[in-house]
Amino acid sequence: MSPRRPLAGWLLIAPSLIGVTAFLILPVTLAFVVSLFRWSLLGEQQFVGLENYRSLLADGVLANSLLVTAIFTLISVPVSLVLGLILATQLVRALPGSAVARVVVVIPWVCAPLALGVVWKWIFQPSVGALNQILGVRIEWLTDPSLALPAVAFVAIWQNVGYISLFFQAGLGRIPVSIYEAATLDGAGPLRRLTAMTIPLLRPTTFFLAVTQVVASFQVFDMVFALTGGGPQRRTEVIASLIYNEAFVSGRLGRASAVAVILFVLLVVITLIQQRWFSSRVTYDMS
């Protein structure tokens, strides 16, 4: 093998390596280093070791944010995937107006989450909000502790369902028509074809969407901040909101970095679990 070939390979992947190093490895390493200090960003750094992690586990703030984020994820991700699949099965049929519908459903996803949060905060307003005006009742959607998180999750579902449907449409387009024709000849109905053929053959797409949506839901901030700011009673204080509050509201950058490190480790573990679960269930060859 020519000695130039390995060098050419390293040169080809160098841009990606630079990006991974600059935007992943270095930030994670820096966050871990800062998490070992007590630092208010403006004052002097004081090394405290693992004290920031111990205090986070002891005061219950981290546990609350983890619980809120987990509930938000369990509501938004499965519902978004199911609705996205249902929407994709209709749009892929190329009915009149389906091309326009594909553009319309993806518009919320391309909009800025902060702007969407502002708009939906007005819609959820208890006195002059559009939703209560339509319903003819006064409901405290964003200030009632029992309704705030479901309302935020609803907005997240509304924003992501069009994006998810586009990927499912692409996956549906890769399934050979002959498979459905053979199943129809064998007497399989629409529901049977969906559960026994479509869903299993869409597992590669489902795996990708499940991983990316879970990661995104654990990192959500802009929309939640615009809607509730983390309240009421910290019922919508997701992990990213806790990082923001610790760093820029309380001025405890070390604790904020510790939360960020914990979030990183948690996402790696969740992704590995998802990959292991899907690895024996994914079929990529549809020939």
Secondary structure, DSSP 8 states (H G I E B T S, - for coil): --THHHHHHHHHHHHHHHHHIIIIIHHHHHHHHHHTEE--SSS--EE-TTHHHHHHHHHSHHHHHHHHHHHHHHHHHHHHHHHHHHHHHHHTT--TTHHHHHHHHHHHHHS-HHHHHHHHHHHT-TTT-HHHHHHTS---TTTSTTTHHHHHHHHHHHHHHHHHHHHHHHHHHHS-HHHHHHHHHTT--HHHHIIIIIHHHTHHHHHHHHHHHHHHHHT--HHHHHHTTT-STTTT--HHHHHHIIIIIS--HHHHHHHHHHHHHHHHHHHHHHHHHHHTT------
